[in-house]
């Protein structure tokens, strides 16, 4: 059975109740942008001319038949233009949940029906007509809904760009011949050719060629990224001046682009705790407003001995129309919507529903080293074996088992082997132990590459110390329980790591490095980027224990990592932040995903969390203040001072004030788009790796 996506999404939004107070017209415009905005425009095109005609007839020109013309105009507005409000009100009644539509329908219907009864039953009621109020209220609220839609549409540019800029076809290499196929027909393992200036049609790995890719659409980073054989590439990025042959790794919904777009859609429906507070308020707000309107109207009826039934009607209409549940309903979703779209433009993606709220309260950041504070492309620079050893054989053994790992150091070993023409022997029984290394069977021998070398013999101490003092990350190759070689890796410090650390420090957030590497290698990186607290030789369990201790001390902790061994800590932190080169497991565990690899994005992400939650709180403050001031006025607080005559125009002013209240919330939320989040500061250059 085919289900219309807009209908399904509208149902999901209503069930989620994130947009609890928003009108059905606004919801429809949000969930089906093209059709929704067209319907809103059509209703506005009818509502405003008829409302203007009604106002002119009421206040400026009084032909004898003017009430009947006003009745006809108001009936069209009430029956056609206000249709979505009645549908939404019925939805609310069926679900026993009050909403904005119920207030609009009740208020405009009361004004219209009283006026119609006055005209159709002459002499039964005082001759007061409020067709101008009912038509203007509908026109004003529809205009507010239209403006809300335009705000969302403008904020939705990132998602549209993500999907609209994809190529429709890809050039696939089959039997050395080029074949053009739709990108929907790509499969993992296909070899795709990407010419200069073209967009990459699917996630993959470079097989042949060198070039630079513009990844700004996904990562927010404008600098081109160098790509060579073995480098990962992402769908939608733009090839530079080189010809690239790529092996496709992920397609369709599994691709990075669709996953990130899905995260963006999900984050729009996510709820921070403040939004859940709004839902609780909403459960009683709408019924309370209806009761307040009825009680205030009855009270003034009793006070005037019901000599002025028009006043009774107008007080009720003024209360229900002036009340602005829409401001409550938009307070959190509007800020979240703009915040998540702004984040997408910066290459930041929120996956966990509470990530924004928790991120706003982070006071301490724990970070891994390799691939997070250092560039993902580690290089194998040193291979040491005892005089009786064979360095070529040692590298072949290491490459054999590392072929089963996606760790940055494993990839460095494989690149080194390829560059030196070494073909790894086949390995069996591959077993990776997070944070410790990898092992397997090679040519009948038990072989392992250990990330944290244990106790070695005396002849190994001098080269081991030398490598560590040179700032190298060291692994040991073990065959049948005996060490046969040392591998020294040089990983350049990430270009923006120092900037990110300095920005976090400026925001009052402490940064601590946790790594399984040696203290010497960790200290070298820490000195280069300005981290003063380092804890080295930690496995995943040690990192979790360290994290738990900090949380017991009352800290709200974020952990930044990219590897398989980081997944448990990413999941255990208040906020897990997975960087762009992260493995799939790390991405699953992280609550925030940074499409770029720059550590500076961590500071940007946390700043955006704080700014978004700040906007939510400001919006709630405005919504509460607005209702606290204007509802008593609508209930009749000004009658003793200004007389009952003021209530002939108060419903219209109430509708305008309600629209301004929602507009103020939207404008405050939209200001997130222009809030400065940059973390620019001088980047301190780290020490260059020593030659081997």
C-alpha positions, 0 to 999 in steps of 0.5 A: 500500500502506498503511503503519501510521504507528507501524510506519513510525516504529518502523522509522525509529527502529530504523534511525536507532539513536538509541534503540539501547539502549531496549527494544522495549516502550519504543520502541513506547510512544513511536512509538504513544503511545495503543496503546503505553501501553495495551499496557504497562498491560495487561502491567503489570496482569498482571506485578505481581500475579503477581510479588507472588504469586510473592514471597509464595509464595517467602518468606512462605507455603509450601504443598506445591504452591507451586513449581508455582504459582510456575512457572505464574505465572512462565511467564505473566509470561515468555511474555506480559509479557516478550514485547516483550523477546524480540521486541526480542532477536530484532531485535537478533540479526537485525541483529547489534546487541546491545540492552537486550532481549537482556540482559533476555531472557538474564537472565530466561530463565536464572533461569526455565529453571534454576528450571523445570529444578530443579522438573521434573527433581528430584534433577538440580540443587540445589533452588533456585527463582528464579521470584521473580527472573524475575517481579520483573525483568520487572515492574520493567523494564516499570514503567521503560518505562512511566515513560519513556513518561509522561516523553515523553508529558508532554514532548510537550505542545507538539506535541499543542497545535500540532495539536489547536488548529487549527479544523476548518473555515474561512469562505471568501469566494467571490463576496462570499458566506461558505462554510464548508469543511474546512481541508483544502480550502483552497488558496493564493489563497483569501480567508478571513474570521477573526472575533474569537476564532477561530484562523487556519486557514492561513498568509496575508496580511491583505487587510482589517481590523485586529486583534491576534493571539495568536501565543504558541502558535508564538512563545512571546511572550505580547504580542499582535501588531498586524496590518493590511493586508499583515501576514503571519499564521500558522496556529493563531494566535488573532484578537483583537477585529477582523475580518480577511479573509486571503488564504491563502498556504500550506496543508497540509504547506507551512504554518508549523504543519506545518513546525514540527511536522515539525522537532520530530519530526525533532529528536527523532531527531537525534544530537549527536556525543555520541549517536554516541559512545553508538552506538559504545559500544553496538556493544561494550557488550552483547556485552561484558556477555554475555561478562563474565557468562559468564566470571564465572559460569564462573570462580565455577563453577571456584572452587567446583568446580561444587558450587553450580550455582545460584551460577553461574546467579545470577552470570550473571543478576546481571551481565546484569540489573544492566548498564544499557545503557538509561541509555546509550541514554537519555542523549542522546535523553532530554535532546534530547527534553525540550530540543527540546520546551522550545524549541518552547514558547519558539518555538525550532525546531531544524532542523539535526541538529548545531545543538544541539551547535554552539549550545552552543559558540557564543562569537560572534554575528554579526547583520544589522540590518534585520528582526533588530535592528529591527522588520520593519515599516520605514516610508518616511518621506522621499522627496527628488528634485531641484528638477527632479524628480517625487517622485510619479513616483519613488515609482511607479517604485520601487514598480513594481520593488519589487513583485517583492521581499519585502525589508522595505524593498520592502514599506515602499515598497509600503505608502507607494504604497498609502497615497498612492493610487499605482498602480505601473506594470507591470514586466518583467525583475525581477532582485534582487541580494542585498544590492544592490537590485532592477531591472527594465523600467518603461515602456520605461526601465531602473529600479533601486532600489539599497540601497547608493547609489554615487557621486552628484552634488554636489546629492545629497550634502547630502540624503544626509548629512542622511538618514543623520545622522537615522538613516535607511536610504537607497536611491536610485532610478535610471532609465536609469543616472541617479539620480532620487530618494532614499528614507529609511526609518525602522525602529524598534529591536526592543523586546527587542533590547537585552535580547538583546544584554545577555543574550548579553554576560552569557553571555560571547558577543560580538555584532557587527553586519554590515549593508549599510546606511550606517555612520550608520544602523547606528551609530544602531541599535547605540548604542540596543541596546548593540552596540560593534562594527559593520561597515557597507556589507557585501554577502553576499560581504563577510559571508561573508569576515568570517565565514570569518576569524572561524572561522579564528581559532577562533571558533564563530560564529552568524549571525542574519538574516532576508532573502534576502541572509542565506541564504549567511551563515546556511548558512556559519555554525557555527549559522545562526539565522533569525528569525520574519519570515525568508524561505523561503530564510533558513529553509532555510539556518538551523539554528535557526528563531525563530518570534518576531522578538525578538532576545532569543530568540537568547540563550534558544536558545543557553542551551537548547543549552548546558543540553541538552548539559550534561544529555547529558554528565551523563547519560553520566557517571551511566551510566558511573559506575553500570556501573563500580561495579555490574558488578564487584559483580554479577560476584562482588566481594562473595562473598569478604566476604558469602558466596554467599548474597547472590546469591540476591537480587542479580538482583532488586536489580540490576533495581531498580538498573537501573530507578533508573539509567534513572529518574535519567537521565530525571529529570535530562533532565526538569529541563530543563523547569524550568531558568530561561532568561529573559533579563529585564533593563531594556530601554534605549530607543533614540532616537525617529526624527527627523521628516522 
